[in-house]
Amino acid sequence: MTSRTENYDVIVIGGGAAGLSGAQALVRSRRSVLVIDDGTPRNAPADGVHNFLTRDGVPPAEVYALGRREVQGYGGEFADGTVTTARGTADGFVVELADGTTYLGRRLLVTTGLVDVLPDVPGLAERWGKDVVHCPYCHGWEARDQAIGVLATSPMAMHQVQLFRQLSDDVTLFLHTAPEPTEEQWEELAARGIAVVQGKVEQVEVADDKITGVRLEGGTVVPRQVLAIQTTVRARAGFLADLGLETTMVESNGVEVGTAIQVDGMGATQVPGVFAAGNVSNPMAQVMPSAAAGLMAGAAINFDLINEETRLAVAARRS
């Protein structure tokens, strides 16, 4: 094990939009900051980020490279690696990487994001982030006017299919493993001209590096160019177990969508000194709100440190 004796004001775990934004706020307040990142952002398969003013369509790796340079320009430091454990100490926290390296920090900002668990249908994973998508705001414009399919695995599909119907006149709902629509939902689907295919989907058909259709059990193939799915999300937070910080289930419209770390409005967790921002605490956040949450958490951490330093200064003066 390689122990680093530097005691940073803040260790940021995760170098995506939330982590870099939080780090930037902190280094601009003259805090010593270390960002640890394993180089596996959730949006790595995407061609570009969207709904991010001035950066629309820019590849995720380019956005993060720009962010790194800005943070480094103010004195921020970076370490490549995967954090496996985090433990409390008398003065803050020690984090350990997979290679045994440890770092010390007074506060932690967790921005490790999440993992998407895709429906178990052959062909989906290979096309994920290309023509297999999940978010109409992230990928909708690029899918406009194409033959779109929505693979239903939960009641959330009724919400999702209406969003994609806004983008194309040719939308088909594959009921797959989802519950049967209600009478009201059947009427809404018909009124919007959304075709419905019953039966389980067997696989996604691909040719020339693009989706060509959806194959049902029994062999029928329905031609499609884009397939929208609902994923189950899992917060990347197992390394926080030694701190007693666990994830909780998140629901949307009464449907479980995955796990996340609970935080308050400024990103504070139930463990004093540990903050979280981005998808690890809000699975629904896109890149821009994740960056905003990182900024808010960074500001909260800076003020938390100021309060601690003020108490120590007062105690020293009195003594």
C-alpha positions in Angstrom: 0.0 0.0 0.0 1.3 3.4 -1.0 0.2 6.1 1.5 0.1 9.7 0.4 0.8 12.0 3.3 -0.9 15.0 1.7 -4.0 16.0 3.5 -6.3 17.6 1.0 -9.1 19.9 2.0 -11.4 17.9 -0.3 -11.2 14.7 -2.2 -13.6 14.5 -5.1 -14.4 10.9 -6.1 -15.5 11.0 -9.7 -14.4 13.2 -12.6 -17.6 13.8 -14.5 -19.6 17.0 -14.8 -20.6 17.1 -11.1 -17.2 16.3 -9.8 -15.3 18.8 -12.0 -17.8 21.5 -11.3 -17.6 21.0 -7.6 -13.8 20.8 -7.8 -13.7 24.1 -9.7 -15.8 25.9 -7.1 -13.5 24.6 -4.4 -10.1 25.4 -6.0 -11.4 28.9 -6.9 -11.9 29.3 -3.2 -8.3 28.3 -2.6 -9.0 24.9 -1.4 -6.6 22.0 -2.0 -8.5 19.5 -4.0 -7.7 16.0 -5.4 -10.1 14.5 -8.0 -9.9 10.7 -8.4 -11.5 9.3 -11.5 -11.5 5.8 -13.1 -12.3 7.1 -16.6 -15.6 5.3 -17.1 -18.3 7.9 -17.2 -21.9 6.8 -17.8 -22.2 8.8 -21.0 -19.0 7.4 -22.6 -20.9 5.6 -25.4 -22.7 8.8 -26.5 -21.5 10.8 -29.5 -22.1 14.1 -27.6 -23.7 15.8 -24.6 -27.0 17.7 -25.2 -29.0 20.4 -23.5 -25.7 21.9 -22.2 -25.5 25.5 -23.2 -22.3 26.3 -25.3 -21.4 22.6 -25.3 -24.3 21.0 -27.2 -23.1 18.0 -29.3 -19.5 18.1 -27.9 -18.2 14.5 -27.1 -18.3 13.7 -23.4 -14.5 13.0 -23.3 -13.9 16.5 -24.7 -16.1 18.2 -22.2 -14.3 16.4 -19.3 -10.9 17.2 -20.8 -11.8 20.9 -20.9 -13.0 20.7 -17.3 -9.8 19.0 -16.1 -7.7 21.7 -17.7 -9.8 24.4 -16.0 -9.5 22.8 -12.5 -5.8 22.2 -13.0 -5.4 25.8 -14.0 -6.4 26.8 -10.5 -4.2 24.2 -8.8 -6.4 21.2 -8.6 -4.8 17.8 -8.7 -5.9 14.5 -10.4 -5.3 10.8 -9.7 -6.4 8.0 -12.0 -7.9 5.0 -10.3 -10.9 3.3 -8.7 -11.7 4.0 -5.1 -12.5 0.7 -3.3 -13.0 2.0 0.3 -13.4 5.2 2.3 -13.0 5.3 6.1 -13.3 8.0 8.7 -10.2 9.3 10.6 -9.7 11.7 13.5 -9.2 14.6 11.0 -11.4 13.5 8.1 -11.3 10.6 5.7 -8.9 8.2 4.1 -9.7 6.7 0.7 -8.0 3.7 -0.8 -7.7 2.9 -4.4 -7.7 -0.6 -6.1 -3.9 -0.5 -6.3 -3.5 0.1 -2.6 -2.7 3.8 -2.8 -4.4 5.9 -0.1 -5.2 9.6 0.2 -6.3 11.8 3.1 -9.0 14.5 2.9 -10.9 16.6 5.3 -14.1 16.3 3.3 -15.4 14.0 0.6 -17.5 14.9 -2.5 -18.8 11.7 -4.1 -19.7 12.1 -7.8 -19.2 8.6 -9.1 -22.5 8.4 -11.0 -24.4 5.3 -11.7 -24.5 2.1 -13.9 -27.4 1.5 -16.3 -28.7 -2.1 -16.1 -30.3 -2.8 -19.6 -33.2 -5.2 -20.3 -32.0 -8.7 -21.0 -32.5 -8.6 -24.8 -29.7 -9.7 -27.1 -28.3 -6.8 -29.2 -29.3 -4.0 -26.9 -25.9 -3.6 -25.1 -24.0 -3.4 -28.4 -26.1 -0.5 -29.6 -26.4 1.3 -26.3 -25.8 5.1 -26.6 -26.1 4.9 -30.4 -29.5 3.9 -31.7 -30.6 2.2 -28.4 -31.4 5.2 -26.2 -33.4 6.0 -23.0 -33.8 9.8 -22.8 -35.7 11.9 -25.3 -34.0 15.0 -24.1 -30.5 13.5 -24.5 -31.1 11.8 -27.8 -34.5 12.9 -29.1 -33.5 15.4 -31.7 -31.1 12.9 -33.3 -34.0 10.4 -33.5 -36.5 12.8 -34.9 -38.7 11.6 -37.8 -37.2 8.1 -37.7 -39.0 4.8 -37.1 -38.8 4.6 -33.3 -39.6 1.6 -31.1 -40.2 1.8 -27.3 -39.4 -1.4 -25.5 -41.8 -1.6 -22.5 -40.5 -3.3 -19.3 -42.5 -1.3 -16.7 -45.5 1.1 -16.5 -43.0 4.0 -17.2 -43.1 3.0 -20.9 -46.5 4.8 -21.2 -44.8 8.0 -20.2 -41.8 7.4 -22.4 -43.7 6.5 -25.5 -45.6 9.8 -25.5 -42.4 11.7 -25.2 -40.9 10.0 -28.2 -44.2 10.5 -30.1 -43.4 14.2 -29.9 -40.4 13.5 -32.1 -41.7 11.2 -34.8 -45.0 10.2 -36.4 -43.8 6.6 -36.6 -43.6 5.3 -33.1 -44.3 1.7 -32.0 -44.8 0.4 -28.5 -43.5 -3.1 -27.9 -45.4 -4.3 -24.8 -42.7 -7.0 -24.1 -42.8 -7.6 -20.3 -44.8 -4.6 -19.2 -48.3 -4.7 -17.8 -51.2 -4.5 -20.2 -52.2 -0.8 -20.7 -55.4 0.4 -19.0 -58.5 1.2 -21.0 -57.6 4.9 -20.7 -54.0 4.3 -21.9 -55.2 2.2 -24.9 -57.4 5.2 -25.9 -54.5 7.6 -25.5 -52.2 5.4 -27.6 -54.8 5.2 -30.4 -55.5 8.9 -30.3 -51.8 9.7 -30.8 -51.4 7.2 -33.6 -49.0 5.0 -31.6 -48.9 1.4 -32.9 -48.8 -1.3 -30.2 -47.2 -4.7 -30.7 -47.9 -7.4 -28.1 -45.6 -10.3 -27.4 -42.1 -10.6 -26.1 -39.1 -9.2 -27.9 -36.5 -11.8 -28.7 -33.6 -9.7 -30.0 -32.6 -6.5 -31.8 -31.7 -6.9 -35.5 -28.6 -5.1 -36.7 -27.0 -4.7 -40.1 -24.3 -2.3 -41.4 -23.7 -1.0 -37.9 -27.3 0.2 -37.3 -30.6 -1.2 -36.0 -32.8 -2.5 -38.7 -35.7 -4.0 -36.7 -37.0 -5.8 -33.6 -37.5 -9.5 -33.7 -40.4 -11.0 -31.7 -40.6 -14.5 -30.3 -42.0 -16.5 -33.2 -39.8 -14.8 -35.7 -41.7 -11.7 -36.8 -39.5 -8.7 -37.4 -40.8 -5.2 -37.0 -38.6 -2.7 -38.9 -37.2 0.1 -36.6 -34.3 2.5 -36.7 -34.2 3.6 -33.1 -35.2 1.7 -29.9 -35.9 3.5 -26.7 -35.7 1.5 -23.4 -36.0 1.9 -19.7 -32.9 1.0 -17.7 -32.6 0.2 -14.0 -29.9 2.4 -12.5 -27.5 1.5 -9.7 -25.5 4.1 -7.8 -21.8 3.5 -7.8 -21.4 3.8 -4.1 -20.4 0.5 -2.7 -17.0 1.9 -1.5 -18.9 4.0 1.1 -20.0 0.9 3.1 -17.4 1.4 5.8 -18.7 4.9 6.4 -22.2 3.4 7.0 -23.5 5.2 4.0 -25.9 3.1 1.9 -28.1 3.8 -1.1 -31.9 3.9 -1.1 -34.4 3.0 -3.7 -35.7 5.9 -5.9 -39.2 5.9 -7.4 -40.7 7.9 -10.3 -44.5 8.0 -10.6 -44.7 5.1 -8.2 -42.2 3.0 -10.3 -38.8 1.9 -8.9 -36.1 3.3 -11.2 -33.0 2.4 -9.2 -30.8 3.3 -6.3 -29.2 6.6 -5.1 -27.5 8.3 -2.2 -29.8 10.5 -0.2 -28.7 14.1 0.1 -30.2 17.4 1.2 -30.6 20.5 -1.0 -26.9 21.3 -0.8 -25.6 17.8 -1.4 -24.9 16.8 2.3 -25.3 13.1 3.1 -26.3 11.6 6.5 -22.5 11.2 7.2 -21.0 14.5 8.4 -18.3 15.7 6.0 -19.5 13.5 3.1 -21.3 15.2 0.2 -22.7 13.8 -3.1 -23.8 15.3 -6.4 -24.8 14.2 -9.9 -26.3 10.9 -10.9 -25.1 9.1 -7.8 -27.7 11.1 -5.8 -30.1 12.1 -8.6 -30.6 9.4 -11.3 -32.7 11.7 -13.5 -30.2 14.5 -13.8 -28.6 15.3 -17.1 -25.2 16.8 -17.6 -26.1 20.4 -16.9 -28.1 19.8 -13.7 -25.3 17.4 -12.5 -22.8 20.2 -13.0 -25.1 22.6 -11.1 -25.4 20.2 -8.2 -21.7 19.8 -8.1 -21.3 23.5 -7.9 -23.8 23.7 -5.0 -22.1 20.9 -3.1 -18.7 22.5 -3.6 -20.0 25.8 -2.2 -21.5 23.9 0.8 -18.3 22.1 1.5 -16.3 25.3 1.4 -18.6 26.9 3.9 -18.6 23.8 6.1 -14.8 24.0 6.2 -15.0 27.8 7.0 -17.2 27.0 10.0 -14.8 24.5 11.2 -11.8 26.8 10.8 -13.6 29.6 12.5 -14.4 27.4 15.5 -10.8 26.3 15.8 -9.6 29.9 15.4 -11.9 31.1 18.2 -10.7 28.2 20.5 -7.1 29.1 19.8 -7.6 32.8 20.5 -9.3 32.0 23.8 -6.5 29.7 24.9 
